[in-house]
Amino acid sequence: TDVYALGVLLYLLLCGHTPYRRAALGQTGWTKAILEETPEPLDHAITRTLPSRAEGTTTADRPVTDAAGAELIAAARSTSAQALKRNLRGDLERIVQRALAKSPEARYATVGAMADDLGAYLDGRALSGGTRSYRLRKFVRRHWLPMSFAGAVLALIVAGSLIVNADARKIEREAQTTKEVKTFLLDLFRNANPAFAKGRQITLREVVDHGVRRLDAIPMQQTQLRAELQNTLGTIYYHMGLHKEAAALHAQAFEAVKSSADDTLLAVAAERYEATELAALGDNNQAQALADDAVRRMRALARPPVHDLARALWTASWVAAKRKDSKHAAELSAEAYALAQQPPVDDETVYLALVQKASAAKLAHNDRAAVDLYRQALPIGLRLYDSDDQDTISVEQNLGSELGQLGEFDAAQ
């Protein structure tokens, strides 16, 4: 309760309002709002109608609305409404949403933990519990772009490639591969440094294209190294929206390691990414075949890592939903959801399982179940990602759509 109360106070200090719009406007009771409603995002709340004397924000006899109220709130914080909105998105939103989580277990374990995250925000560091991609984004923002991007990619490779295994020879081989990947990427991004590029501005596409060309220089017997680099460069292509180029690299990586028992996780990652890219290109049937095969490979492992199996199930369910195969989507998402209920499990796995199970419920026209699942997923997504992240916006949009289907139009709006 201390953490929750501090969350309410922090919310009020940041945006000038209490967390629940409908309760503040008298449209519902406070108890119902606290128990059932998700706190309004901070950047939305500053445009809420100000109830004149009730919160001490203005001395007028009638309410101040929307833009005028937002400017009053911003002026009290020595900034403009637009600047305040930008500042309230992202990490501040995540801290507040976590403090105000409905479940006590989902809140900060201690007030000190909340203070640590506030300190991290002030220092520009990553908050606790974030995904690897989130931590990489925070790193990039704090460092000069070309070299920090190389460091971010390297952090992803190093963190993702060292899989604990009893076989000492495998550990040694993976360590050597990681070292070679690190050397390859450092040398690749070294060429993006203006000091070496002779003042010419080099685009990220040029850097990645150059890296792909350099793959031919790696001996064919270094299969794992080539596949690791193909996966990495292909993933960068994917995030640049170059799905055809990404799919080609991931297909090469999968073909190279699909028959190696020691490289199952590497093969599954390549196969899963290729499935996503083929679906983006419109080849949903081939995408489904690849995604289902990735799930089969993960299930065949004696002790499959929960995160990797959940990711494979999520991809296969997502493709099935794109194909309007509601039965297959529901089966896969149910399995992923069951995995996410088995602690210890990270927030990202829980979030993906909730979102995909909600999508499957939506596809089956089970609107009430979809609403409940999207409502559980949204605060976790806001903790993991920026409030203007595409996936977070998609969850909000789907939640609004489902509420509309149920006739709950105020909540949907």
C-alpha positions as CSV (number, residue, x, y, z in Angstrom):
1,T,0.0,0.0,0.0
2,D,2.9,2.4,0.6
3,V,4.1,1.8,-3.0
4,Y,0.6,2.3,-4.3
5,A,0.1,5.5,-2.3
6,L,3.4,6.9,-3.5
7,G,2.4,6.0,-7.1
8,V,-0.8,8.1,-6.7
9,L,1.2,11.0,-5.2
10,L,3.8,10.8,-8.0
11,Y,1.0,10.7,-10.6
12,L,-0.6,13.8,-9.1
13,L,2.7,15.7,-8.9
14,L,3.6,14.8,-12.5
15,C,0.4,15.6,-14.3
16,G,-1.9,17.5,-11.9
17,H,-4.6,14.9,-11.7
18,T,-5.5,11.7,-9.9
19,P,-5.1,8.5,-11.9
20,Y,-8.7,7.5,-12.8
21,R,-10.4,9.8,-15.3
22,R,-14.0,8.5,-15.0
23,A,-13.9,8.7,-11.2
24,A,-12.4,12.2,-11.2
25,L,-15.2,13.3,-13.6
26,G,-17.9,11.7,-11.4
27,Q,-18.8,9.1,-14.0
28,T,-18.1,6.1,-11.7
29,G,-17.2,5.5,-8.1
30,W,-13.7,5.7,-6.7
31,T,-13.8,2.1,-5.3
32,K,-14.9,0.7,-8.7
33,A,-12.2,2.7,-10.5
34,I,-9.4,1.6,-8.2
35,L,-10.4,-2.0,-8.4
36,E,-11.2,-2.3,-12.1
37,E,-9.9,0.6,-14.2
38,T,-6.4,1.0,-15.7
39,P,-4.9,4.4,-14.6
40,E,-5.1,6.9,-17.5
41,P,-1.7,7.4,-19.2
42,L,0.0,10.5,-17.8
43,D,0.3,12.4,-21.1
44,H,-3.5,11.9,-21.7
45,A,-4.4,13.0,-18.2
46,I,-3.0,16.6,-18.5
47,T,-5.7,17.4,-21.1
48,R,-8.5,16.2,-18.7
49,T,-11.1,18.8,-17.6
50,L,-9.9,20.7,-14.5
51,P,-12.6,20.9,-11.8
52,S,-11.8,24.5,-10.9
53,R,-11.3,24.8,-7.1
54,A,-11.4,21.0,-6.3
55,E,-7.7,20.4,-7.0
56,G,-6.5,23.9,-6.5
57,T,-5.3,24.4,-10.0
58,T,-7.3,27.5,-10.8
59,T,-9.5,29.9,-9.0
60,A,-12.1,30.3,-11.7
61,D,-15.7,29.5,-10.9
62,R,-16.1,27.1,-13.8
63,P,-14.0,24.3,-15.1
64,V,-11.0,24.9,-17.4
65,T,-11.0,22.4,-20.3
66,D,-8.5,20.6,-22.5
67,A,-5.8,22.8,-24.1
68,A,-6.2,25.6,-21.6
69,G,-6.0,23.3,-18.6
70,A,-3.0,21.5,-20.1
71,E,-1.1,24.8,-20.5
72,L,-2.0,25.7,-16.8
73,I,-0.6,22.4,-15.6
74,A,2.5,22.7,-17.8
75,A,3.1,26.3,-16.7
76,A,3.1,25.2,-13.1
77,R,5.9,22.8,-14.0
78,S,7.9,25.5,-16.0
79,T,7.3,24.0,-19.4
80,S,4.9,23.8,-22.3
81,A,2.0,21.3,-22.7
82,Q,3.7,19.6,-25.6
83,A,7.1,19.3,-23.8
84,L,5.3,18.0,-20.7
85,K,3.5,15.3,-22.7
86,R,6.8,14.1,-24.2
87,N,8.4,14.0,-20.8
88,L,5.6,12.0,-19.3
89,R,5.8,9.2,-21.8
90,G,8.1,6.2,-21.6
91,D,10.0,5.6,-18.3
92,L,8.0,7.9,-16.1
93,E,4.8,6.2,-17.3
94,R,6.3,2.8,-16.6
95,I,7.3,3.7,-13.1
96,V,3.8,5.1,-12.3
97,Q,2.0,2.2,-13.9
98,R,4.1,-0.3,-12.0
99,A,3.5,1.4,-8.7
100,L,-0.3,1.5,-9.4
101,A,-0.6,-2.1,-10.6
102,K,-3.8,-3.8,-9.4
103,S,-1.9,-6.9,-8.1
104,P,0.5,-6.2,-5.2
105,E,2.9,-8.7,-6.6
106,A,3.2,-6.7,-9.8
107,R,4.1,-3.5,-8.0
108,Y,7.6,-2.6,-6.7
109,A,8.6,-5.0,-4.0
110,T,9.8,-2.1,-1.8
111,V,9.8,1.7,-1.7
112,G,13.5,1.5,-2.2
113,A,13.1,-0.4,-5.5
114,M,10.8,2.4,-6.7
115,A,13.3,5.0,-5.6
116,D,16.1,3.1,-7.5
117,D,14.0,3.3,-10.7
118,L,13.4,7.0,-10.2
119,G,17.1,7.5,-9.8
120,A,17.7,5.5,-13.0
121,Y,15.3,7.7,-14.9
122,L,17.0,10.9,-13.6
123,D,20.4,9.5,-14.7
124,G,19.1,8.3,-18.1
125,R,19.7,4.7,-17.2
126,A,17.4,1.7,-18.0
127,L,14.7,0.8,-15.4
128,S,14.7,-2.5,-13.7
129,G,12.9,-5.4,-15.4
130,G,13.2,-4.2,-18.9
131,T,13.8,-6.3,-22.0
132,R,17.1,-6.6,-23.7
133,S,15.9,-4.4,-26.6
134,Y,14.7,-1.7,-24.1
135,R,18.1,-1.7,-22.4
136,L,19.8,-1.4,-25.7
137,R,17.7,1.6,-26.6
138,K,18.6,3.3,-23.4
139,F,22.3,2.6,-24.1
140,V,22.1,4.1,-27.6
141,R,20.5,7.3,-26.3
142,R,23.4,7.8,-23.8
143,H,26.2,7.3,-26.3
144,W,27.4,8.4,-29.7
145,L,25.4,6.6,-32.4
146,P,27.7,4.5,-34.6
147,M,29.8,3.0,-31.8
148,S,26.9,2.7,-29.3
149,F,24.9,0.9,-31.9
150,A,27.7,-1.6,-32.3
151,G,27.9,-2.0,-28.5
152,A,24.1,-2.5,-28.4
153,V,24.2,-5.3,-31.0
154,L,27.2,-6.9,-29.3
155,A,25.4,-6.8,-25.9
156,L,22.5,-8.6,-27.5
157,I,24.8,-11.2,-29.1
158,V,26.9,-11.8,-25.9
159,A,23.8,-12.0,-23.7
160,G,21.9,-14.3,-26.1
161,S,24.7,-16.7,-27.2
162,L,26.1,-18.0,-23.9
163,I,23.7,-20.8,-23.2
164,V,24.7,-22.8,-20.1
165,N,25.4,-26.4,-21.0
166,A,27.0,-29.3,-19.2
167,D,29.2,-30.0,-22.3
168,A,32.4,-28.1,-21.7
169,R,33.4,-28.4,-25.4
170,K,30.2,-26.8,-26.5
171,I,30.7,-23.9,-24.0
172,E,34.2,-23.4,-25.3
173,R,33.0,-23.4,-28.9
174,E,30.2,-20.9,-28.2
175,A,32.7,-18.6,-26.4
176,Q,35.0,-18.7,-29.4
177,T,32.1,-17.9,-31.7
178,T,31.0,-15.0,-29.5
179,K,34.5,-13.6,-29.6
180,E,34.6,-13.8,-33.4
181,V,31.1,-12.3,-33.7
182,K,32.2,-9.4,-31.5
183,T,35.4,-8.9,-33.5
184,F,33.4,-9.0,-36.8
185,L,30.8,-6.4,-35.6
186,L,33.4,-4.1,-34.0
187,D,35.3,-4.0,-37.3
188,L,32.1,-3.5,-39.3
189,F,30.9,-0.5,-37.3
190,R,34.4,0.9,-37.0
191,N,33.9,1.8,-40.7
192,A,30.9,3.9,-39.8
193,N,33.0,6.2,-37.7
194,P,33.5,9.6,-39.5
195,A,37.2,9.4,-38.7
196,F,37.5,6.3,-40.9
197,A,34.8,7.3,-43.4
198,K,36.7,10.5,-44.3
199,G,33.8,12.7,-43.3
200,R,31.2,10.9,-45.5
201,Q,27.9,10.1,-43.7
202,I,27.3,6.4,-43.9
203,T,23.8,5.0,-43.5
204,L,22.9,2.0,-41.4
205,R,21.7,0.2,-44.6
206,E,25.2,0.6,-46.1
207,V,26.9,-0.7,-42.9
208,V,24.6,-3.8,-42.9
209,D,25.0,-4.4,-46.6
210,H,28.7,-4.3,-46.2
211,G,28.5,-6.8,-43.4
212,V,26.5,-9.2,-45.6
213,R,29.1,-9.0,-48.3
214,R,31.8,-9.8,-45.8
215,L,30.1,-13.1,-44.8
216,D,31.5,-14.7,-47.9
217,A,35.0,-14.4,-46.4
218,I,34.1,-16.6,-43.5
219,P,35.2,-20.2,-44.0
220,M,32.3,-22.6,-44.7
221,Q,33.4,-24.9,-41.8
222,Q,32.7,-22.1,-39.3
223,T,29.0,-22.9,-39.6
224,Q,27.9,-21.6,-36.3
225,L,29.7,-18.3,-36.7
226,R,28.2,-17.7,-40.1
227,A,24.7,-18.6,-38.9
228,E,25.0,-16.3,-35.8
229,L,26.0,-13.4,-38.1
230,Q,23.3,-14.1,-40.6
231,N,20.8,-14.2,-37.8
232,T,22.1,-10.9,-36.4
233,L,22.3,-9.0,-39.7
234,G,19.0,-10.4,-40.8
235,T,17.3,-9.2,-37.6
236,I,18.7,-5.7,-38.2
237,Y,17.3,-5.9,-41.8
238,Y,13.9,-6.9,-40.3
239,H,13.8,-4.0,-37.9
240,M,14.6,-1.7,-40.9
241,G,11.5,-3.0,-42.7
242,L,13.6,-4.9,-45.3
243,H,11.7,-8.2,-44.9
244,K,12.8,-9.8,-48.2
245,E,16.5,-9.3,-47.4
246,A,15.9,-10.4,-43.8
247,A,14.1,-13.6,-44.8
248,A,16.9,-14.6,-47.2
249,L,19.6,-14.3,-44.4
250,H,17.5,-16.2,-41.9
251,A,16.8,-18.9,-44.4
252,Q,20.5,-19.3,-45.0
253,A,21.2,-19.5,-41.3
254,F,18.5,-22.1,-40.8
255,E,19.7,-24.3,-43.6
256,A,23.2,-24.2,-42.2
257,V,22.4,-25.4,-38.7
258,K,19.0,-27.2,-38.9
259,S,20.7,-30.6,-38.7
260,S,22.9,-29.8,-35.7
261,A,21.6,-31.0,-32.4
262,D,23.9,-28.5,-30.6
263,D,22.4,-25.5,-32.5
264,T,18.7,-26.1,-32.0
265,L,18.1,-22.7,-30.4
266,L,20.0,-20.9,-33.2
267,A,18.1,-22.8,-35.8
268,V,14.7,-22.1,-34.2
269,A,15.5,-18.4,-33.9
270,A,16.3,-18.2,-37.6
271,E,13.2,-20.2,-38.5
272,R,11.0,-18.1,-36.3
273,Y,12.3,-14.9,-37.8
274,E,11.9,-16.2,-41.3
275,A,8.3,-17.1,-40.6
276,T,7.6,-13.6,-39.4
277,E,9.2,-12.1,-42.4
278,L,7.4,-14.4,-44.9
279,A,4.1,-13.5,-43.2
280,A,4.9,-9.8,-43.6
281,L,5.5,-10.5,-47.3
282,G,2.1,-12.3,-47.6
283,D,3.3,-15.9,-47.8
284,N,1.2,-17.0,-44.8
285,N,1.1,-20.7,-45.6
286,Q,4.9,-21.1,-45.8
287,A,5.2,-18.9,-42.7
288,Q,2.9,-21.3,-40.8
289,A,4.9,-24.3,-41.9
290,L,8.1,-22.8,-40.6
291,A,6.6,-21.5,-37.4
292,D,5.0,-24.9,-36.6
293,D,8.3,-26.6,-37.3
294,A,10.1,-24.2,-34.9
295,V,7.6,-25.2,-32.2
296,R,8.2,-28.9,-32.9
297,R,11.9,-28.5,-32.6
298,M,11.5,-26.7,-29.2
299,R,9.2,-29.3,-27.9
300,A,11.7,-32.1,-28.9
301,L,14.3,-30.7,-26.5
302,A,14.5,-32.4,-23.1
303,R,14.3,-29.1,-21.2
304,P,13.4,-26.3,-23.6
305,P,14.1,-22.8,-22.2
306,V,10.7,-21.3,-21.3
307,H,11.3,-18.0,-23.0
308,D,12.4,-19.6,-26.3
309,L,9.5,-22.0,-26.4
310,A,7.0,-19.3,-25.6
311,R,8.5,-17.1,-28.4
312,A,8.1,-20.0,-30.9
313,L,4.5,-20.6,-29.8
314,W,3.8,-16.9,-30.0
315,T,5.1,-16.7,-33.6
316,A,3.1,-19.7,-34.7
317,S,-0.1,-18.4,-33.1
318,W,0.4,-15.0,-34.6
319,V,0.8,-16.5,-38.1
320,A,-2.3,-18.7,-37.5
321,A,-4.3,-15.6,-36.5
322,K,-3.2,-13.9,-39.7
323,R,-4.5,-16.9,-41.6
324,K,-7.8,-16.7,-39.7
325,D,-7.2,-20.2,-38.3
326,S,-8.9,-19.5,-35.0
327,K,-8.6,-23.1,-33.7
328,H,-4.8,-23.4,-34.3
329,A,-4.2,-19.9,-32.9
330,A,-6.2,-20.7,-29.8
331,E,-4.3,-24.0,-29.1
332,L,-0.9,-22.4,-29.5
333,S,-1.7,-19.3,-27.5
334,A,-3.2,-21.4,-24.7
335,E,0.1,-23.4,-24.5
336,A,2.1,-20.2,-24.4
337,Y,-0.2,-18.7,-21.7
338,A,0.2,-21.9,-19.6
339,L,4.0,-21.5,-19.8
340,A,3.8,-17.9,-18.7
341,Q,2.0,-19.0,-15.5
342,Q,5.0,-21.0,-14.4
343,P,7.4,-18.9,-12.3
344,P,10.1,-17.8,-12.7
345,V,9.2,-16.2,-16.0
346,D,10.2,-12.7,-17.3
347,D,7.7,-9.9,-17.9
348,E,8.2,-10.0,-21.7
349,T,7.1,-13.7,-21.9
350,V,4.0,-13.0,-19.8
351,Y,3.2,-9.9,-21.9
352,L,3.5,-11.8,-25.2
353,A,1.4,-14.7,-23.9
354,L,-1.4,-12.4,-22.7
355,V,-1.4,-10.5,-26.0
356,Q,-1.5,-13.5,-28.2
357,K,-4.2,-15.3,-26.1
358,A,-6.2,-12.0,-26.3
359,S,-5.8,-12.0,-30.1
360,A,-7.0,-15.6,-30.3
361,A,-10.0,-14.7,-28.2
362,K,-10.7,-11.7,-30.4
363,L,-10.5,-13.9,-33.5
364,A,-13.0,-16.3,-32.0
365,H,-15.3,-13.4,-31.2
366,N,-14.9,-14.0,-27.4
367,D,-14.9,-10.3,-26.7
368,R,-15.2,-10.4,-22.9
369,A,-12.2,-12.7,-22.6
370,A,-10.2,-10.6,-25.0
371,V,-10.9,-7.4,-23.0
372,D,-9.8,-9.1,-19.7
373,L,-6.6,-10.3,-21.3
374,Y,-5.7,-7.0,-23.0
375,R,-6.3,-5.2,-19.7
376,Q,-3.9,-7.5,-18.0
377,A,-1.3,-7.1,-20.8
378,L,-1.5,-3.3,-21.1
379,P,0.2,-2.2,-17.8
380,I,3.0,-4.8,-18.4
381,G,3.5,-3.4,-21.9
382,L,3.7,0.1,-20.6
383,R,6.4,-1.0,-18.1
384,L,8.4,-2.8,-20.8
385,Y,8.0,-0.3,-23.7
386,D,7.4,3.4,-24.4
387,S,3.8,4.4,-24.4
388,D,4.1,5.4,-28.1
389,D,5.6,2.0,-29.0
390,Q,3.8,0.4,-31.9
391,D,3.0,-2.8,-30.0
392,T,1.6,-0.9,-27.0
393,I,-0.5,1.2,-29.2
394,S,-1.8,-1.9,-31.0
395,V,-2.9,-3.4,-27.6
396,E,-4.7,-0.2,-26.7
397,Q,-6.4,-0.1,-30.1
398,N,-7.5,-3.7,-29.8
399,L,-8.8,-3.2,-26.3
400,G,-10.8,-0.2,-27.4
401,S,-12.2,-2.1,-30.3
402,E,-13.3,-5.0,-28.1
403,L,-14.9,-2.7,-25.5
404,G,-16.8,-1.2,-28.4
405,Q,-18.0,-4.6,-29.4
406,L,-19.4,-5.0,-25.8
407,G,-21.1,-1.6,-26.0
408,E,-18.8,0.0,-23.4
409,F,-18.3,3.0,-25.5
410,D,-17.0,5.5,-22.9
411,A,-14.3,3.1,-21.9
412,A,-13.6,2.3,-25.6
413,Q,-13.2,5.9,-26.4
